[in-house]
Structures are given as structure tokens and as C-alpha cells.
Amino acid sequence: QVQVVESGGGLVQAGGSLRLSCAASGRIFSNYAMGWFRQAPGKEREFVAAISRSGGGTSYADSVKGRFTISRDNAKNTVYLQMYSLKPEDTAVYYCAAKYDNYGTLRYYTRGYEYPYWGQGTQVTVYS
């Protein structure tokens, strides 16, 4: 199985930016589709962004489209979430997730139950 560890969270003023990283280990990273999810206090976990094995396929939640960018570096076994124009409503614990995928290099997954491997999360707090 693969292990994933998130980093890069923190406290940022509204309008600012952060870049989250998710480092994977244990298996061939390029065989895994990756996703970012978040959970705010008292709310359900929600999808943020997803990327295919190759990086050629991506998907975003409507709430972050145009502000967040997901990318991956398979040579570094890392997936990133670059966040711009942050808003207080982006405050949440952000989780990285991995799913082994043998269906194709462009396929991504947007539902949490599709991912068997999860990190511990990193807190992002946006203040106004």
C-alpha cells in the first residue's frame, strides 16, 4: 500500500495563498490517482481537486475552480495543491488521498469513498 503525508498548511489572511504538498511512499507513485479533500468543523468532508496518474486529467470543485491548482511531480512522488485568493470559507483540514489506478493515465476520481489511502491532514486557517 501507499502512505501519504500532507504538509504546508497554516494561518493566512484572506486573499493570500498557500501551497500544500502531499508526499507519497511505499509504491510506484505514478500508478496512483490522487485527490485533495477538506473538512471544516461541523461539516462533511468535501472534494476539492483530483488529478490522474499522469497529471493529464484534473478536476476541481466549483467552489475552488479558478483559485486552486492541483499538480504532481512523479519524479518526486509528490502532489501539490496551490491555493490562491483564499477565503475564510476555505478554512478546513485538508486531506490528501491516493487510489491505485490501472484504467488509464487520464482518469481521476472525485468521490472520497473511491480512495483507500488517506493522510492525516493539514490545517488551513484563513482569517479576514
C-alpha positions, -999 to +999 in steps of 0.1 A: +000+000+000+010+036-003+014+061+025+008+098+021+017+127+043+005+163+039+023+195+047+022+232+040-009+242+060-010+273+081-026+306+090-031+330+062-050+362+057-079+363+032-067+369-003-034+352+004-020+320-009-006+287+003+008+256-013+000+222+002+022+192-005+015+155-003+044+132-002+038+095-011+059+065-003+056+027-004+046+021-040+051+034-075+036+068-072+028+071-109+004+042-106-018+063-083-045+088-090-045+115-063-071+138-047-074+166-022-104+168+001-112+191+030-134+190+061-144+221+080-156+219+116-192+206+118-193+199+081-190+168+059-158+161+041-158+175+006-140+171-026-115+198-036-094+186-065-082+155-082-055+145-107-049+115-128-018+093-127-001+112-154-013+146-144-030+150-177-065+148-162-077+172-134-110+181-118-120+208-093-149+216-071-168+246-083-160+264-051-123+264-058-122+265-096-100+293-109-084+297-075-067+263-067-044+243-089-036+206-084-004+193-099+020+164-094+057+156-098+060+118-103+098+120-100+094+135-065+064+113-055+045+144-046+012+160-054+006+197-048-024+220-042-016+256-049-042+278-034-047+315-043-072+341-033-080+322-001-113+330+016-123+323+052-147+296+039-116+277+027-107+271+064-106+233+069-084+203+075-071+194+040-065+157+033-046+140+005-058+107-008-045+080-032-060+054-053-043+027-074-055+031-109-050+008-138-077+022-161-057+048-178-034+078-173-061+104-176-087+091-152-094+110-119-117+103-090-138+129-072-156+108-045-140+101-012-151+065-010-131+058-041-098+064-023-085+037+001-054+056+013-055+089+033-031+111+051-036+127+085-045+161+072-030+196+074-049+226+089-055+256+067-070+286+085-079+318+066-087+349+086-104+381+074 
